[in-house]
């Protein structure tokens, strides 16, 4: 499935459709260190897919990647698993569930060096031990909507319909300590995201606002700024790889880019329009390896209830932000809503996107130059 347009320098090509979930798929997350992709669903499972490069036929433009199911993890959550997030080391993942709990998962007995298709060093296809729940974090009063690890992996953030954001400290032996319960929002909190290099946390809410938090060493975590501008629910957030900017996706059908002007002051600098309905998810990457562009701040991808995938190239010129839509795709999951979009963070794979939909599938896409 490909879309091409003379007005866009890139096109979106589907290279895999990953099935197995038995209900809508809410979230997808690429492992930052290993060739693994995780997805979670209303069927209460997490599915893990491994991938590796295959031979590329010179006579076709077919994908040079192949995917396979590595595991289906029955999480034991009593309700929908809404979000899955990997730790920076790629050795564990966290799940946020509508049962109000957070699960932290580790693989038991994963010995040997795992190659690009999950085989052990002996080539016998051993994909490690079972994934087990190492910790169950309780405290939220109702549905957990999002969970995210900080860049160092020492902190975990979660948010809930109970209007709170929790910050947990990751301790040895899979222990966690609650470092703060943040009650800055007046409504359901939909998403949390960490700055790529600093311990700055952002959250988006049904109250149409974004809150930014930081730890006060002499006291507690607190919100140091509220970002207003959206006129409806903020569904998703993504910091730029450089950390200078924050992107937000909203029910008002727009994305906004916020720039850091001072250490503790951010402001809206760009509004992106290209969706006809709610924008549910946004992801930011450095862009394809080898693409040199002075002032480039990377590629921003978005999706939502209109089923579209939009990709923008974000640049900084002097003191202004410029955005160019470089690719767009209609009906990425057929007639279904698209719930999540995520760029692959691994070097050499930066042109890969994964999406999830109400059609119970995960789809993988490549952003390609229209000249190819």
Residue pairs with C-beta under 8 A, 6 or more apart in sequence:
1 13
1 14
1 329
1 332
2 11
2 12
2 13
2 14
3 11
3 12
3 327
3 328
3 329
3 330
4 11
4 370
5 11
5 328
8 325
8 326
8 327
8 328
8 370
9 326
9 327
9 369
9 370
10 311
10 326
10 327
10 367
10 368
10 369
10 370
11 327
11 367
11 368
11 370
12 309
12 311
12 327
12 328
12 329
12 332
12 353
12 365
12 366
12 367
12 368
13 61
13 63
13 365
13 366
13 367
13 368
14 363
14 364
14 365
15 62
15 63
15 65
15 352
15 364
15 365
15 366
16 51
16 63
16 65
16 66
16 67
16 363
16 364
17 361
17 362
17 363
17 364
18 37
18 39
18 47
18 49
18 67
18 69
18 361
18 362
18 363
18 364
19 360
19 361
19 362
20 47
20 69
20 72
21 39
21 41
21 43
21 45
21 47
21 360
21 361
21 362
22 41
22 43
22 360
23 41
23 42
23 43
23 360
24 41
24 42
24 339
24 357
24 358
24 359
24 360
25 39
25 40
25 41
25 339
25 340
25 356
25 357
25 358
25 360
25 361
25 362
26 40
26 41
26 42
26 80
26 81
26 82
26 83
26 339
26 340
26 356
27 39
27 40
27 81
27 82
27 83
27 84
27 339
27 340
27 356
28 37
28 38
28 39
28 84
28 340
28 342
28 354
28 355
28 356
28 362
29 37
29 38
29 39
29 84
29 85
29 86
29 93
29 342
30 36
30 37
30 38
30 86
30 342
30 343
30 344
30 345
30 346
30 352
30 354
31 37
31 38
31 86
31 90
32 86
32 88
32 90
32 345
32 346
33 88
33 89
33 90
33 91
33 346
34 90
34 114
35 50
35 51
35 52
35 116
35 117
35 118
35 346
36 48
36 49
36 50
36 51
36 70
36 90
37 48
37 49
37 50
37 51
37 67
37 354
37 362
37 364
38 46
38 47
38 48
38 49
38 84
38 86
38 93
39 46
39 47
39 49
39 84
39 356
39 362
40 46
40 47
40 75
40 81
40 82
40 83
40 84
40 95
41 47
41 80
41 81
41 360
42 80
42 81
44 74
44 75
44 76
44 77
44 78
44 79
44 80
44 81
44 97
45 72
45 73
45 74
45 75
45 81
46 72
46 73
46 75
46 81
46 84
46 93
46 95
46 105
46 131
47 69
47 71
47 72
47 73
47 362
48 69
48 70
48 71
48 72
48 73
48 131
49 67
49 68
49 69
49 70
49 362
50 67
50 68
50 70
50 116
50 117
50 118
50 127
51 65
51 66
51 67
51 68
51 116
51 117
52 65
52 66
52 115
52 116
52 117
53 64
53 65
53 116
54 63
54 64
54 65
54 66
55 64
56 62
56 64
61 372
63 366
65 352
65 364
66 117
67 364
68 117
68 118
70 118
70 127
71 127
71 130
71 131
73 105
73 131
75 81
75 95
75 97
75 103
75 105
75 133
76 103
76 133
77 95
77 97
77 98
77 99
77 101
77 103
78 97
78 99
79 97
79 98
79 99
79 143
80 97
80 98
81 95
81 96
81 97
81 98
82 96
82 97
82 98
82 143
82 144
82 145
82 146
83 95
83 96
83 144
83 145
83 146
83 147
84 93
84 94
84 95
84 96
84 147
85 93
85 94
85 96
85 147
85 148
85 149
86 92
86 93
86 149
87 93
87 94
87 149
87 153
87 170
88 149
88 151
88 152
88 153
89 153
91 106
91 107
92 104
92 105
92 106
92 134
93 104
93 105
94 102
94 103
94 104
94 105
94 147
94 149
94 156
95 102
95 103
95 104
95 105
95 147
96 102
96 144
96 145
96 146
96 147
96 158
97 103
97 143
97 144
98 143
98 144
99 143
99 144
100 138
100 140
100 141
100 142
100 143
100 144
100 160
100 162
101 136
101 137
101 138
101 140
101 144
102 136
102 137
102 138
102 140
102 144
102 147
102 156
102 158
102 168
103 133
103 135
103 136
103 137
104 133
104 134
104 135
104 136
104 137
104 156
104 174
104 176
105 131
105 132
105 133
105 134
106 131
106 132
106 134
106 174
107 128
107 129
107 130
107 131
107 132
108 129
108 130
108 131
108 132
109 128
109 129
109 130
110 128
110 129
111 120
111 128
112 120
112 121
112 122
112 126
112 128
113 120
113 121
114 120
114 127
114 128
115 121
118 125
118 127
118 128
119 125
119 126
119 127
120 126
120 127
120 128
134 174
135 174
135 175
135 176
137 156
137 158
137 168
137 176
139 166
139 178
139 181
140 158
140 160
140 162
140 164
140 166
141 160
141 162
141 164
142 160
142 161
142 162
143 160
143 161
143 162
144 158
144 159
144 160
144 161
145 159
145 160
145 161
145 188
145 189
145 190
145 191
146 158
146 159
146 189
146 190
146 191
146 192
147 156
147 157
147 158
147 159
147 192
148 156
148 157
148 192
148 193
148 194
149 155
149 156
149 170
149 194
150 156
150 157
150 194
150 199
150 201
151 194
151 195
151 196
151 197
151 198
152 199
153 170
154 169
154 170
155 167
155 168
155 169
155 170
155 179
155 194
155 199
156 167
156 168
156 170
156 176
157 165
157 166
157 167
157 168
157 192
157 194
157 201
157 203
158 165
158 166
158 168
158 192
159 165
159 166
159 189
159 190
159 191
159 192
159 203
160 166
160 188
160 189
161 188
161 189
163 183
163 185
163 186
163 187
163 188
163 189
163 205
164 181
164 182
164 183
164 185
164 189
165 181
165 182
165 184
165 185
165 189
165 192
165 201
165 203
165 211
165 213
166 178
166 180
166 181
166 182
167 178
167 179
167 180
167 182
167 201
167 213
167 215
167 221
168 176
168 177
168 178
168 179
169 176
169 177
169 178
169 179
170 176
171 177
179 215
179 220
179 221
180 215
180 220
180 221
182 203
182 211
182 213
182 221
182 222
182 223
184 203
184 211
184 213
184 223
184 226
185 203
185 205
185 206
185 207
185 209
185 211
186 205
186 207
187 205
187 206
187 207
188 205
188 206
189 203
189 204
189 205
189 206
190 204
190 205
190 206
190 233
190 234
190 235
190 236
191 203
191 204
191 234
191 235
191 236
191 237
192 201
192 202
192 203
192 237
193 201
193 202
193 203
193 237
193 238
193 239
193 246
194 200
194 201
194 202
194 239
195 201
195 202
195 239
195 243
196 239
196 240
196 241
196 242
196 243
197 243
198 243
199 214
199 215
200 212
200 213
200 214
201 212
201 213
201 214
201 221
202 210
202 211
202 212
202 213
202 237
202 239
202 246
203 210
203 211
203 213
203 237
204 210
204 233
204 234
204 235
204 236
204 237
204 248
205 211
205 233
205 234
206 233
208 228
208 230
208 231
208 232
208 233
208 234
208 250
209 226
209 227
209 228
209 230
209 234
210 226
210 227
210 230
210 234
210 237
210 246
210 248
210 258
211 223
211 225
211 226
211 227
212 223
212 224
212 225
212 226
212 227
212 266
213 221
213 222
213 223
213 224
214 221
214 222
214 224
214 264
215 221
216 222
224 264
225 264
225 265
225 266
227 246
227 248
227 258
227 266
227 268
229 256
229 268
229 271
230 248
230 250
230 251
230 252
230 254
230 256
231 250
231 252
232 250
232 251
232 252
232 278
233 250
233 251
233 278
234 248
234 249
234 250
234 251
235 249
235 250
235 251
235 278
235 279
235 280
235 281
235 304
236 248
236 249
236 279
236 280
236 281
236 282
237 246
237 247
237 248
237 249
237 282
238 246
238 247
238 282
238 283
238 284
238 300
239 245
239 246
239 247
239 284
240 246
240 247
240 284
240 297
240 298
240 314
241 284
241 285
241 286
241 297
241 298
242 297
242 298
243 260
244 259
244 260
244 297
244 316
245 257
245 258
245 259
245 260
245 269
245 297
245 314
245 321
246 257
246 258
246 260
246 266
247 255
247 256
247 257
247 258
247 282
247 284
247 300
248 255
248 256
248 258
248 282
249 255
249 279
249 280
249 281
249 282
249 302
249 304
250 256
250 278
250 279
251 278
251 279
253 273
253 275
253 276
253 277
253 278
253 279
253 304
254 271
254 272
254 273
254 275
254 279
255 271
255 272
255 279
255 282
255 300
255 302
256 268
256 270
256 271
256 272
257 268
257 269
257 270
257 271
257 272
257 300
257 314
257 321
257 323
258 266
258 267
258 268
258 269
259 266
259 267
259 269
259 321
260 266
261 267
269 320
269 321
270 321
270 323
272 300
272 302
272 310
272 312
272 323
274 302
274 308
274 310
274 325
274 328
275 302
275 304
275 306
275 308
275 310
276 306
276 308
277 304
277 305
277 306
278 304
278 305
278 306
279 302
279 303
279 304
280 303
280 304
280 305
280 337
280 338
280 339
280 340
281 302
281 303
281 304
281 338
281 339
281 340
281 341
281 342
282 300
282 301
282 302
282 341
283 300
283 301
283 302
283 341
283 342
283 343
283 353
284 298
284 299
284 300
284 301
284 314
284 343
285 298
285 299
285 301
285 343
285 344
285 345
285 350
286 298
286 299
286 350
287 293
287 296
287 298
287 299
287 313
287 350
288 299
288 350
288 351
288 367
289 347
289 348
289 350
293 313
293 315
295 315
295 316
295 317
296 313
296 314
296 315
297 314
297 315
297 316
297 321
298 313
298 314
299 311
299 312
299 313
299 314
299 326
299 343
299 367
300 311
300 312
300 313
300 314
300 323
301 309
301 310
301 311
301 312
301 341
301 343
301 353
302 309
302 310
302 312
302 341
303 309
303 310
303 332
303 338
303 339
303 340
303 341
303 355
304 337
304 338
305 337
305 338
307 330
307 331
307 332
307 333
307 334
307 335
307 336
307 337
307 338
308 328
308 329
308 330
308 331
308 332
308 338
309 327
309 328
309 329
309 332
309 338
309 341
309 353
309 355
309 365
310 325
310 327
310 328
310 329
311 325
311 326
311 327
311 328
311 353
311 367
312 323
312 324
312 325
312 326
313 323
313 324
313 326
314 321
314 322
314 323
315 321
315 322
315 323
315 324
316 322
326 367
327 367
329 365
332 338
332 355
332 357
332 363
332 365
333 355
333 357
333 358
333 359
333 361
333 363
334 357
334 359
336 357
336 358
336 359
337 357
337 358
338 355
338 356
338 357
339 356
339 357
339 358
340 355
340 356
341 353
341 354
341 355
342 353
342 354
342 355
343 350
343 352
343 353
344 350
344 352
344 353
344 354
351 366
351 367
351 368
352 364
352 365
352 366
353 364
353 365
353 366
353 367
354 362
354 363
354 364
354 365
355 362
355 363
355 365
356 362
356 363
357 363
